[in-house]
Amino acid sequence: MYSNQQLQDSIDQITTFALAEDIGNGDITANLIPADENATATIISREDAVICGRPWVDATFHKVDSTINTHWQVNEGEHVTPNQLLLTVSGPARSLLTAERTALNFLQTLSGTATRCSHYAKLVAHTEVKLLDTRKTLPGLRLAQKYAVAQGGCFNHRIGLYDAFLIKENHIAACGGISAAIKNAQALNLGKNIEVEVENLDELHEALSAKADIIMLDNFSISDLQQAVSINKKQAKLEASGNVSKETIINIAETGVDYISIGDLTKSCQAIDLSMRFQ
């Protein structure tokens, strides 16, 4: 899991980069407006959404101009409806316009991620399964999207390649088998969870014998997932993965697996439609 400091550092870095990308050597259109002109603008959502991204929005506006005031009307992770007021911003008109697109880009993208996660989480709320994200995130927005996943009611898998073992097909082939790969991970004694991907019930038995902490059941049928839960007897945590959609997730969750990992939570998010208007 990431720390608050890691998240804050990420917010600082990505907002700085995003503003530099957009502004370049200056916002020539904003310069059409008198430098001493002040304004107030409102930001609304044009659709149902789970709002996420307030820290990125605040950082964006304040980096452009520290005199800008942001007045939020909704909480992080709050469900909103079409045309609901989210935020009022006030300050120099030039600065508001310069910051507008970058701030909205963060808010629409992270709210889109949180909203998608909320939809999935509601589908399986009657079960005990935890829905996990993956590393299929937008480059540069790893921690931002992981944060949004949690705001939407789902959970984070590993953050990167450094905080847990995830032994997949190519690792297994390179190590010479499931047992050998798990043994090598155990020998490193890093105190990290050891997860291994299996593709059938025979490989599940091997992973259990080798004492994997978490076993990823890759593209298992519903009947095979049910058998896997029965075979496992809570020896390891079981994670279903592959071909997960809104149409299949309920049946998967009801097999009794501990986790379902879903790349779609972050890789396929649709930005929320937002609007900023001067009053």
C-alpha positions as CSV (number, residue, x, y, z in Angstrom):
1,M,0.0,0.0,0.0
2,Y,1.2,3.5,-0.6
3,S,1.8,6.1,2.1
4,N,0.2,9.5,2.4
5,Q,3.6,11.0,1.6
6,Q,3.9,8.9,-1.5
7,L,0.4,10.1,-2.6
8,Q,1.2,13.7,-1.9
9,D,4.5,13.5,-3.8
10,S,2.7,11.9,-6.7
11,I,0.1,14.7,-6.7
12,D,2.8,17.3,-6.7
13,Q,4.8,15.7,-9.5
14,I,1.9,14.9,-11.9
15,T,0.1,18.3,-11.5
16,T,3.4,20.1,-12.2
17,F,4.0,17.9,-15.3
18,A,0.4,18.3,-16.6
19,L,0.4,22.1,-16.2
20,A,3.8,22.4,-18.0
21,E,2.4,20.2,-20.8
22,D,-0.6,22.4,-21.3
23,I,0.8,25.9,-20.7
24,G,4.2,25.6,-22.3
25,N,5.7,29.1,-22.5
26,G,2.4,30.8,-21.7
27,D,-1.4,30.9,-22.1
28,I,-1.7,33.3,-25.0
29,T,-5.5,33.3,-25.1
30,A,-5.9,34.1,-21.4
31,N,-3.7,37.2,-22.0
32,L,-6.6,38.7,-23.9
33,I,-8.2,39.4,-20.5
34,P,-7.0,42.3,-18.3
35,A,-4.6,41.1,-15.7
36,D,-6.6,42.7,-12.9
37,E,-9.9,41.1,-13.9
38,N,-11.3,38.8,-11.2
39,A,-14.0,36.1,-11.7
40,T,-15.9,33.4,-10.0
41,A,-16.7,30.1,-11.8
42,T,-18.8,27.0,-11.0
43,I,-18.0,23.4,-11.9
44,I,-20.9,21.0,-12.3
45,S,-21.3,17.4,-13.2
46,R,-23.5,16.7,-16.2
47,E,-24.1,13.1,-15.2
48,D,-24.4,10.7,-12.3
49,A,-21.0,10.1,-10.8
50,V,-18.8,9.3,-7.8
51,I,-16.6,12.4,-7.4
52,C,-12.9,11.9,-7.0
53,G,-9.8,14.0,-7.5
54,R,-10.2,17.0,-5.1
55,P,-6.5,17.0,-4.1
56,W,-5.4,17.1,-7.7
57,V,-7.9,19.9,-8.6
58,D,-6.8,22.0,-5.6
59,A,-3.1,21.5,-6.4
60,T,-3.7,22.5,-10.1
61,F,-5.5,25.7,-9.3
62,H,-3.1,26.7,-6.5
63,K,0.0,26.0,-8.6
64,V,-1.3,28.3,-11.3
65,D,-2.2,31.0,-8.8
66,S,-1.9,30.7,-5.1
67,T,-4.6,33.4,-4.7
68,I,-7.3,31.2,-6.2
69,N,-9.9,30.1,-3.7
70,T,-11.6,26.7,-4.1
71,H,-14.9,26.1,-2.4
72,W,-16.1,22.4,-2.6
73,Q,-19.7,21.6,-2.3
74,V,-19.3,17.8,-2.3
75,N,-17.1,15.4,-0.4
76,E,-14.6,13.1,-2.0
77,G,-16.3,9.8,-2.9
78,E,-19.8,11.4,-2.9
79,H,-22.4,10.3,-5.4
80,V,-23.7,13.2,-7.4
81,T,-26.5,13.7,-10.0
82,P,-26.6,15.7,-13.3
83,N,-26.2,19.4,-12.9
84,Q,-25.2,19.2,-9.3
85,L,-22.8,21.9,-8.2
86,L,-19.4,20.5,-7.3
87,L,-17.1,23.4,-6.8
88,T,-16.9,27.2,-6.9
89,V,-13.5,28.8,-7.8
90,S,-12.7,32.4,-7.6
91,G,-9.6,34.5,-8.3
92,P,-7.9,36.2,-11.3
93,A,-9.8,35.4,-14.4
94,R,-6.6,34.7,-16.4
95,S,-5.5,32.1,-13.8
96,L,-8.9,30.4,-13.6
97,L,-8.9,29.9,-17.4
98,T,-5.3,28.7,-17.5
99,A,-5.9,26.1,-14.8
100,E,-9.4,25.0,-16.1
101,R,-8.6,22.2,-18.5
102,T,-5.9,20.5,-16.5
103,A,-8.0,20.6,-13.3
104,L,-11.0,19.2,-15.1
105,N,-8.9,16.5,-16.8
106,F,-7.9,15.2,-13.4
107,L,-11.4,15.4,-12.0
108,Q,-13.2,13.8,-14.9
109,T,-10.7,10.9,-15.2
110,L,-10.5,10.1,-11.5
111,S,-14.2,10.5,-11.1
112,G,-14.7,8.1,-14.1
113,T,-12.5,5.5,-12.4
114,A,-14.3,5.9,-9.0
115,T,-17.7,5.7,-10.7
116,R,-16.8,2.5,-12.6
117,C,-15.6,0.9,-9.4
118,S,-18.7,1.9,-7.6
119,H,-20.9,0.2,-10.3
120,Y,-18.9,-3.0,-9.9
121,A,-18.8,-3.0,-6.1
122,K,-22.6,-2.7,-5.9
123,L,-23.1,-5.8,-8.1
124,V,-21.3,-8.0,-5.5
125,A,-22.2,-6.2,-2.3
126,H,-24.2,-9.2,-1.1
127,T,-21.0,-11.3,-1.1
128,E,-17.8,-11.1,0.9
129,V,-15.5,-10.9,-2.1
130,K,-13.1,-7.9,-2.5
131,L,-12.7,-6.4,-6.0
132,L,-9.1,-5.6,-6.8
133,D,-7.5,-3.3,-9.4
134,T,-4.5,-4.2,-11.4
135,R,-1.4,-2.4,-12.8
136,K,-3.3,-1.6,-16.0
137,T,-3.4,2.1,-15.2
138,L,-2.8,5.2,-17.2
139,P,1.0,5.9,-17.3
140,G,1.9,8.5,-14.7
141,L,-1.5,8.1,-12.9
142,R,-0.8,4.9,-11.0
143,L,-1.3,6.2,-7.5
144,A,-4.1,8.6,-8.6
145,Q,-6.1,5.8,-10.1
146,K,-5.4,3.4,-7.2
147,Y,-6.7,6.2,-4.9
148,A,-9.8,6.5,-7.1
149,V,-10.4,2.8,-7.0
150,A,-10.7,2.9,-3.2
151,Q,-13.0,6.0,-3.3
152,G,-15.3,3.9,-5.5
153,G,-15.5,1.1,-3.0
154,C,-13.0,-1.4,-4.5
155,F,-9.5,-2.4,-3.3
156,N,-5.9,-2.1,-4.4
157,H,-3.8,-5.0,-5.5
158,R,-0.1,-4.5,-5.4
159,I,0.9,-0.9,-6.2
160,G,3.9,-1.9,-8.4
161,L,6.5,-4.6,-9.0
162,Y,8.1,-3.9,-5.7
163,D,5.5,-4.6,-3.0
164,A,4.4,-8.2,-3.7
165,F,5.4,-11.2,-5.7
166,L,3.0,-12.0,-8.6
167,I,4.4,-15.1,-10.4
168,K,2.7,-15.4,-13.8
169,E,3.1,-17.7,-16.7
170,N,6.4,-16.3,-18.1
171,H,7.9,-16.2,-14.6
172,I,6.9,-19.9,-14.1
173,A,8.4,-20.9,-17.4
174,A,11.7,-19.0,-16.7
175,C,12.0,-20.5,-13.2
176,G,11.3,-24.1,-14.3
177,G,7.8,-24.6,-12.8
178,I,5.4,-23.4,-10.2
179,S,7.1,-25.0,-7.2
180,A,10.5,-23.8,-8.2
181,A,9.3,-20.2,-8.6
182,I,7.5,-20.2,-5.2
183,K,10.6,-21.7,-3.6
184,N,12.8,-19.0,-5.1
185,A,10.5,-16.3,-3.8
186,Q,10.4,-17.9,-0.3
187,A,14.2,-18.1,-0.3
188,L,14.5,-14.3,-0.8
189,N,12.7,-13.9,2.6
190,L,11.5,-10.4,1.8
191,G,8.4,-10.6,3.9
192,K,6.2,-10.0,0.9
193,N,3.1,-11.9,-0.1
194,I,3.7,-14.6,-2.7
195,E,1.0,-14.9,-5.3
196,V,1.1,-17.4,-8.2
197,E,-1.1,-17.7,-11.3
198,V,-2.5,-21.1,-12.1
199,E,-4.5,-22.2,-15.2
200,N,-6.1,-25.5,-14.0
201,L,-6.8,-27.5,-10.9
202,D,-3.6,-29.6,-11.2
203,E,-1.6,-26.4,-11.0
204,L,-3.7,-25.3,-8.1
205,H,-2.8,-28.4,-6.1
206,E,0.9,-27.7,-6.9
207,A,0.7,-24.1,-5.7
208,L,-1.0,-25.2,-2.5
209,S,1.7,-27.8,-1.8
210,A,4.3,-25.1,-2.4
211,K,2.6,-22.9,0.2
212,A,1.7,-19.9,-2.0
213,D,0.0,-17.1,0.0
214,I,-2.4,-16.1,-2.8
215,I,-3.4,-18.2,-5.9
216,M,-4.7,-16.5,-9.0
217,L,-7.2,-18.6,-10.8
218,D,-6.7,-17.5,-14.4
219,N,-9.8,-17.9,-16.7
220,F,-11.4,-20.6,-14.6
221,S,-14.9,-21.7,-15.5
222,I,-17.6,-21.2,-12.8
223,S,-17.5,-25.0,-12.0
224,D,-13.7,-25.0,-11.8
225,L,-13.8,-21.9,-9.5
226,Q,-16.3,-23.8,-7.2
227,Q,-14.0,-26.8,-7.2
228,A,-11.0,-24.7,-6.4
229,V,-12.7,-23.2,-3.4
230,S,-13.6,-26.7,-2.2
231,I,-10.0,-27.9,-2.7
232,N,-8.4,-24.9,-1.1
233,K,-10.2,-25.2,2.2
234,K,-8.9,-21.7,3.1
235,Q,-5.3,-22.7,2.9
236,A,-4.5,-19.8,0.6
237,K,-6.4,-16.7,-0.6
238,L,-8.0,-17.3,-4.0
239,E,-8.2,-14.6,-6.6
240,A,-10.3,-15.0,-9.8
241,S,-9.0,-13.3,-12.8
242,G,-9.8,-13.1,-16.5
243,N,-12.9,-12.5,-18.5
244,V,-14.5,-10.5,-15.7
245,S,-17.4,-8.3,-16.8
246,K,-20.5,-6.8,-15.4
247,E,-22.3,-9.8,-16.9
248,T,-20.1,-12.4,-15.3
249,I,-19.0,-10.9,-12.0
250,I,-21.9,-11.9,-9.8
251,N,-21.6,-15.6,-10.7
252,I,-17.8,-15.4,-10.0
253,A,-18.3,-13.7,-6.7
254,E,-20.9,-16.3,-5.5
255,T,-18.4,-19.1,-5.9
256,G,-16.7,-18.0,-2.7
257,V,-13.4,-16.8,-4.0
258,D,-11.7,-14.1,-1.8
259,Y,-10.8,-11.7,-4.5
260,I,-11.6,-10.8,-8.1
261,S,-9.1,-8.8,-10.0
262,I,-10.4,-6.6,-12.8
263,G,-8.3,-4.6,-15.2
264,D,-11.4,-2.9,-16.5
265,L,-11.6,-0.9,-13.3
266,T,-8.8,1.4,-14.5
267,K,-7.9,0.7,-18.1
268,S,-11.4,1.3,-19.5
269,C,-12.7,4.2,-17.4
270,Q,-14.9,6.7,-19.2
271,A,-14.3,10.3,-18.1
272,I,-17.2,12.0,-16.4
273,D,-18.8,14.9,-18.3
274,L,-18.1,18.1,-16.4
275,S,-18.6,21.8,-17.1
276,M,-17.0,25.0,-15.8
277,R,-18.8,28.3,-16.3
278,F,-18.0,31.9,-15.3
279,Q,-20.8,33.5,-13.2
